[in-house]
Amino acid sequence: MKANNEVKTNEEFEQTLTECRTLFEKKLHDYGASWRILRPQSLTDQLFIKAKRIRSLEIKKESLVGEGIRPEFIALINYGIVGLIQLNHGFSDTVDMDNSAAMALYDQYAHEALELMKRKNHDYDEAWRGMRVSSYTDFILTKIERIKEIENLEGATLVSEGIDANYMDIINYAVFGAIKLREEN
Protein backbone atom coordinates (compact mmCIF):
# COMPACT_ATOMS: atom_id res chain seq x y z
CA MET A 1 0.00 0.00 0.00
CA LYS A 2 2.78 2.43 0.95
CA ALA A 3 4.51 1.99 -2.42
CA ASN A 4 1.23 2.64 -4.26
CA ASN A 5 0.69 5.87 -2.31
CA GLU A 6 4.24 7.01 -3.06
CA VAL A 7 3.68 6.30 -6.77
CA LYS A 8 0.40 8.23 -6.65
CA THR A 9 2.12 11.13 -4.88
CA ASN A 10 4.92 11.17 -7.44
CA GLU A 11 2.38 11.26 -10.30
CA GLU A 12 0.28 13.98 -8.66
CA PHE A 13 3.39 16.02 -7.90
CA GLU A 14 4.60 15.71 -11.50
CA GLN A 15 1.14 16.65 -12.85
CA THR A 16 1.09 19.74 -10.65
CA LEU A 17 4.60 20.72 -11.72
CA THR A 18 3.54 20.30 -15.37
CA GLU A 19 0.60 22.61 -14.74
CA CYS A 20 2.93 25.15 -13.12
CA ARG A 21 5.45 24.85 -15.95
CA THR A 22 2.75 25.48 -18.56
CA LEU A 23 1.66 28.66 -16.79
CA PHE A 24 5.28 29.77 -16.29
CA GLU A 25 6.03 29.25 -19.98
CA LYS A 26 2.98 31.28 -21.01
CA LYS A 27 3.93 34.12 -18.68
CA LEU A 28 7.49 33.93 -19.94
CA HIS A 29 6.11 34.38 -23.46
CA ASP A 30 4.09 37.42 -22.37
CA TYR A 31 6.61 39.10 -20.06
CA GLY A 32 9.98 37.54 -20.79
CA ALA A 33 12.21 36.84 -17.80
CA SER A 34 11.27 40.20 -16.23
CA TRP A 35 11.64 38.57 -12.80
CA ARG A 36 15.42 38.65 -13.33
CA ILE A 37 15.43 42.19 -11.90
CA LEU A 38 13.99 41.05 -8.56
CA ARG A 39 16.44 41.38 -5.71
CA PRO A 40 16.23 38.65 -3.05
CA GLN A 41 14.22 40.73 -0.59
CA SER A 42 11.66 41.67 -3.25
CA LEU A 43 11.22 38.05 -4.21
CA THR A 44 10.76 37.15 -0.55
CA ASP A 45 8.09 39.85 -0.27
CA GLN A 46 6.35 38.48 -3.37
CA LEU A 47 6.23 35.03 -1.76
CA PHE A 48 4.99 36.67 1.43
CA ILE A 49 2.04 38.45 -0.19
CA LYS A 50 0.97 35.27 -2.00
CA ALA A 51 1.07 33.22 1.21
CA LYS A 52 -0.66 35.97 3.22
CA ARG A 53 -3.44 36.08 0.64
CA ILE A 54 -3.94 32.33 0.98
CA ARG A 55 -4.15 32.66 4.76
CA SER A 56 -6.54 35.59 4.47
CA LEU A 57 -8.83 33.63 2.14
CA GLU A 58 -8.70 30.60 4.43
CA ILE A 59 -9.80 32.73 7.37
CA LYS A 60 -12.33 34.98 5.61
CA LYS A 61 -13.74 32.21 3.38
CA GLU A 62 -14.44 34.82 0.71
CA SER A 63 -12.52 36.38 -2.15
CA LEU A 64 -13.56 39.81 -3.40
CA VAL A 65 -11.13 39.52 -6.32
CA GLY A 66 -12.64 36.24 -7.48
CA GLU A 67 -9.43 34.24 -7.59
CA GLY A 68 -9.18 31.31 -5.24
CA ILE A 69 -6.50 29.74 -3.11
CA ARG A 70 -5.19 27.13 -5.54
CA PRO A 71 -3.85 29.70 -8.07
CA GLU A 72 -1.86 31.28 -5.24
CA PHE A 73 -0.27 27.91 -4.41
CA ILE A 74 0.65 27.62 -8.10
CA ALA A 75 2.19 31.11 -7.92
CA LEU A 76 4.18 30.11 -4.81
CA ILE A 77 5.57 27.12 -6.69
CA ASN A 78 6.64 29.23 -9.64
CA TYR A 79 8.06 32.04 -7.50
CA GLY A 80 9.88 29.43 -5.39
CA ILE A 81 11.55 28.13 -8.53
CA VAL A 82 12.35 31.71 -9.59
CA GLY A 83 13.85 32.17 -6.12
CA LEU A 84 16.17 29.22 -6.66
CA ILE A 85 17.20 30.59 -10.04
CA GLN A 86 17.87 34.03 -8.60
CA LEU A 87 19.73 32.60 -5.61
CA ASN A 88 22.08 30.69 -7.88
CA HIS A 89 22.41 33.23 -10.71
CA GLY A 90 21.98 36.54 -8.92
CA PHE A 91 19.67 39.33 -9.97
CA SER A 92 20.20 41.63 -12.91
CA ASP A 93 19.45 45.24 -13.75
CA THR A 94 18.03 44.10 -17.07
CA VAL A 95 16.36 41.04 -18.51
CA ASP A 96 19.52 39.11 -19.30
CA MET A 97 18.08 35.66 -19.95
CA ASP A 98 16.20 34.38 -22.97
CA ASN A 99 13.14 32.20 -22.63
CA SER A 100 14.86 28.93 -23.50
CA ALA A 101 17.55 29.47 -20.85
CA ALA A 102 14.88 30.41 -18.30
CA MET A 103 12.89 27.26 -19.10
CA ALA A 104 15.99 25.07 -18.83
CA LEU A 105 16.69 26.48 -15.37
CA TYR A 106 13.02 26.14 -14.42
CA ASP A 107 13.12 22.47 -15.39
CA GLN A 108 16.35 21.90 -13.46
CA TYR A 109 14.99 23.32 -10.20
CA ALA A 110 11.54 21.74 -10.61
CA HIS A 111 13.29 18.39 -11.01
CA GLU A 112 15.39 19.03 -7.89
CA ALA A 113 12.20 19.84 -5.93
CA LEU A 114 10.58 16.63 -7.17
CA GLU A 115 13.57 14.53 -6.17
CA LEU A 116 13.71 16.15 -2.72
CA MET A 117 9.99 15.50 -2.24
CA LYS A 118 10.48 11.83 -3.13
CA ARG A 119 13.23 11.45 -0.54
CA LYS A 120 11.33 13.31 2.17
CA ASN A 121 8.03 11.60 1.37
CA HIS A 122 9.74 8.24 1.76
CA ASP A 123 11.12 9.21 5.16
CA TYR A 124 7.92 10.93 6.36
CA ASP A 125 5.72 8.11 5.06
CA GLU A 126 3.08 10.19 3.22
CA ALA A 127 2.41 12.32 6.34
CA TRP A 128 1.39 15.26 4.12
CA ARG A 129 -1.83 13.45 3.20
CA GLY A 130 -3.04 13.68 6.80
CA MET A 131 -2.32 17.38 7.09
CA ARG A 132 -4.73 20.26 6.61
CA VAL A 133 -4.17 22.68 3.75
CA SER A 134 -4.09 25.52 6.28
CA SER A 135 -1.03 23.90 7.86
CA TYR A 136 0.80 24.06 4.54
CA THR A 137 0.01 27.78 4.47
CA ASP A 138 1.35 28.30 7.98
CA PHE A 139 4.48 26.28 7.26
CA ILE A 140 5.07 28.31 4.08
CA LEU A 141 4.70 31.56 6.03
CA THR A 142 7.16 30.21 8.60
CA LYS A 143 9.66 29.38 5.85
CA ILE A 144 9.27 32.91 4.45
CA GLU A 145 9.95 34.40 7.90
CA ARG A 146 13.06 32.24 8.11
CA ILE A 147 14.21 33.50 4.72
CA LYS A 148 13.70 37.10 5.90
CA GLU A 149 15.83 36.43 8.98
CA ILE A 150 18.58 34.79 6.92
CA GLU A 151 18.51 37.78 4.54
CA ASN A 152 18.73 40.15 7.52
CA LEU A 153 21.72 38.16 8.79
CA GLU A 154 23.21 38.35 5.28
CA GLY A 155 23.41 34.56 5.25
CA ALA A 156 25.54 34.32 8.40
CA THR A 157 23.54 31.59 10.15
CA LEU A 158 24.94 29.35 12.85
CA VAL A 159 23.10 26.05 12.41
CA SER A 160 20.21 26.64 10.04
CA GLU A 161 19.53 25.43 6.53
CA GLY A 162 20.04 28.03 3.87
CA ILE A 163 17.57 30.00 1.82
CA ASP A 164 17.61 27.34 -0.90
CA ALA A 165 16.29 24.67 1.48
CA ASN A 166 13.49 27.01 2.53
CA TYR A 167 12.56 27.68 -1.12
CA MET A 168 12.44 23.93 -1.72
CA ASP A 169 10.16 23.43 1.27
CA ILE A 170 7.87 26.26 0.09
CA ILE A 171 7.63 24.63 -3.33
CA ASN A 172 6.87 21.22 -1.85
CA TYR A 173 4.24 22.46 0.63
CA ALA A 174 2.61 24.51 -2.13
CA VAL A 175 2.49 21.48 -4.42
CA PHE A 176 0.84 19.48 -1.65
CA GLY A 177 -1.69 22.27 -1.17
CA ALA A 178 -2.43 22.41 -4.90
CA ILE A 179 -2.87 18.63 -5.01
CA LYS A 180 -5.24 18.59 -2.04
CA LEU A 181 -7.32 21.47 -3.40
CA ARG A 182 -7.56 19.75 -6.78
CA GLU A 183 -8.77 16.59 -5.04
CA GLU A 184 -11.41 18.54 -3.11
CA ASN A 185 -12.95 19.96 -6.31
N, C-alpha and C positions, 0 to 999 in steps of 0.2 A: 504493500500500500504506500509506504513512504516513497519508494522509487517512483511510483506513478504520480504522486503529488509533486515531486521535484521536477519530473518531466513536464507536467501541466504548468507549473510555475515558470519553468524555462520558456515554454511556448508562449505563455501569456506575457511574459516580460519582453520577449522578442517582438511579439505583435505590437505591444505598446511602444517600444522603441522604433519600430517601423512607422507607426502613426506619427510619432514625434519627428522622425527624420523627414517624412513627407512634408509636414508643416514647415520645418526648418528650411528645407530646400525651396519651397514656394516663397517664403519670406526672404530668403537669400536672393532669389530671382528679383523680387520687388525692390529690396533695399540694399542689395549687396552686403558685404561684411561690415556694415556700418557700426556694428558692435565692437569693432577693433579699437575704436577710440575710447571705450569705457575703461577708466582706471579701476583698480581693484575695489576701492571703497564704493564707487558708483554701482558696480556690478553687485556688490553685497547689498546695497540699498534696493536695487531692483529685485533681488531675491526676497528681501524683507517685505517689500510692499505686496508682492504676489502671495507670500505666506500669510501676511496679516489680513489680506482680503479673504483668503480661504477661512481663516479663523473667524473673521467677522460674519461671513455668510453662514458658517456653522452655528454661530451663536444666535444671529438674528433670524435665520431661516427664511430670509427674503433677499432678493437681489433687485435693486432699483435700476441697474444697468441692463439686466436681462441675461447676463452671462453667468453660467454656473461655476461650480467648484472644480469640476474635472478639467476644463480648459486651463485653469490656473495651475493644476498639477502638471499638465503638459508643458506649460510655460516654465515651471520650475525645473523640469527635466532639461529642457533646451538651454535655459540660462545656466544650469549647473554644468552642462557640457561646454558652453561658452566660457564659463569660469575656469574650467580646466585648460582650455586652449589659451586663455589670457594669462593664466598663471605660468604656463610653460613657454609662452612666446612673447610675453609682455604686451603692453598696450601700445598704440601708435597714435600719432597726431593726424593721420590720414588713413583712409581705407587702403591698406597695403597688401591685401590678400584677395586673390581671385576666387570665384565660386568653387572651382574644382579643388583648389587647395583647402578651402574652408570645409568642404564636404569630406575630403579625405581625413582631415583632423577630427571632424565630427564623428565619423565612423570609427576612428581609432579609439576615442574616449568613450563612445557608446559601448564598444566591444569590451573595453576595460571595466566599465560599470557592470556589464552583464557577467563577466567572469568573476568579479568580486562578489556579486549577488549569489552566484552559484556556490562559491566557497562558503560564504556566510550562511546561506540557506541550508546547506548541508549541516553545518555546525549547530545552527539554531533550530533545526528540525521543523521548518515550516511555521515557526512561531508567528510570523506576520499575519497568517490567515486568521488567528484568534484575536488579533488586535482591532481596535476601533479606528476608523479613518481619522477621527479627531486626534488620536494619539500620534499618527504620522505627522499631522500638522504641528502639534506641539514639539515633537522631536525635531522637525525641520526648523522651527523657530529657534530651538535651543542650539542647533548646529550653526545657524546664522549668527546668533549672539557669540558663539565661540569664535567664529571667523572674525567678527568685529574686534573681539579682544586680541586675537592673534595679530590682526592688522595694527591695532593700537600699540602692541608690543613690538611692532616691526619684525615679527617672526621669531623673536627671542623667547621661545617657550622653554620651560624646564623639562617637562615630562609628557607634554601633550602631542597628539597627532597633529599633523600640519593642516593647512587649509585644503590641500588636495583631498585628504581623507574625509573632511567635512563635506566638500562638494560631492564626493562619491556617495556618502550617506544620504545627502539631500536628494540626489538623483534616485537612489534606490527606494527611499521612503515615498517619494513622489510617484514612482512607477507603481508601487504597491497600492497607493491611494487611487491612482487612475484605474488599475485593474479592479479593485473592489467597487469603485463607483460604476464601472462598466457592467459588472456582474449584477449590481442592484437595479440597473435599468433594463 
